[in-house]
């Protein structure tokens, strides 16, 4: 499948997920900005995929990233970030979202497993309570040390100022 075919609108994704639920497939959901893709992202997504049949990745829109990370972000536009995530073998579907959290999207999709990086506490994971109450589980995956988009950006700034 072409990576572009993995990118869906919310309505398209909800229809696709309905088919997966009907086929008794387990759905894993995660989200993030994915501003500068690095090995930590890839490892987290690969581990997430191993927790179910289908992995959905919700990518924060440009407006959402600006609200969360500041006016200088994102570095990479939303369409490009979605395309790169969709190009990963572990990923089955990608959707952009404008909200600060994917809570409404999680409620619409009803994933079996909700995944976030190990820097999150259960109490801070949007949608965690809903997923648990729906019989699913929430999993945090340990971060790969020395990798973060912010650290890469800071290193580039430091190099540029020398």
N, C-alpha and C positions, 0 to 999 in steps of 0.2 A: 504494500500500500504506500502510495506517495505521502510524504509527510504533510503536505497541504490538506490532504483528505482527512487527517486526524484532527484538524482544527474545526471546531463547531461553535455555532451560536448556542445560547442557553437552551432555546427551544429544541434545536436539533439534538443537543446532548441529552435532554430529558427523554426524547423519543428513543434514542439509542439505548439509554440506560434502562428504559422500560423493557426493551427486547432482552437485554442482559438479565434483568431480574426474572423475566418470564422463563428464561433458559436456566434458571437457578445458578447463575454465575455470581461469584463474589466480586464485589467492587471495592477497590481501594481508592481513596481520595487524598490528595495533598494539594497544597497551594504555596505560592510564593511569588516574589518579584522576579527572580532569576535575571537580574540586571546584567551581570557578567557571569556567564556559565563557567563553572570551574569543577575540578574533580570531586569536591565535596557534594555538589549538587548531583552529579552523575551517580555517585555511590549511594546517596540517599534514595534516589529514584529507583535504582536497581534493587535495593533492599525492600523498598515499598512494593515493587512489582511482585516480589517473592511472597508477599502476604495475601495474594488473591489472584483471581483470574484476569481482571482488567484494571489498569491503572489510569485514573483520570487526574490530570494536573490542571488546576485553575491558576491562571497567571494574572497578577494584578495589572490593571490597565495603567497607562501613563499617568492619568489623573490621580489614581489611587496611590501609585508609587510616590508622586510628588507630595501628597498629603502625609504619607508615612515616613519618607526618607528626606524630604526637603526639596527646595526649588531646583537644585542642581541635578536632581535625579528624575527619571532614569537616564542612564547613559545610552542604552539601546532602546529604540522604539518598541512599543508593544507588539506590533505585527512581526518584527524580527525575533523578539524573545519567544513568542508563541511558535514560530516556525522552527527555531532551534530546539526547543523542548519537544516539539512533535517529531523531530528527526531522530530522537533517541529511541532505540529498540525497545526499551522497557515501557515506553509510554504508549497507551492505546488511544487516548483522547485528550484534547486540550481545549480549554475554554477561557476567554478573557472575562474579567469581572471588574466593575467600577467601584464597588463598595470597599470600605476599609477592611472588612472581614468577609469571608465567604459563607457566613452563617445561613443565609437564605438559600444559597446554592446547595449547601450540604443537606438542608431540609428537603429540597426538591429531589435530590439524587438518592438520598437514603443509603449511603455507603455502608458496607459491612465493616470496613476498617478505615479509620481516619489516621493519617500519619503526619507527624511534624518532626522537625529536627530536635535534637536533644537539648537545645537551648530553651525549649519551652517547658513550662510546668503544666500539668493537666488542667489546672484551674484557669490558665491563660489561653487555652486552645479553643478558638471559636468553633462551635458545633460539637464539642466533646460531649457535653451533657446530653444533647439530642441523640447522638450516635449510641451512647451507652444505654439510654432509655429505650432505644429502638432495638436493642439486643446486639449491637455491634461492639467493636472494641476500638480503643485509641492506643496508638503505639508511637513512642518517640524513638527516633533512631539517632544514636550517638553521632556527633559532628566529626568530620575529618579535620584534625587539627591543622592549623596554619592556612586554612582556606576560608575566605569570605569575600564577597564583592566589595564591601567597605574597605577591607584591608588591601585589596588590589588597587582600588581607587586612591587610597592614601599613599601607597607606595609609588604610584604613577605621579602623584602631585609632588611628593618628596623628590623624585628623580628629576622632574621638570624644573624644580626650584634650585637645583644644584648648578 
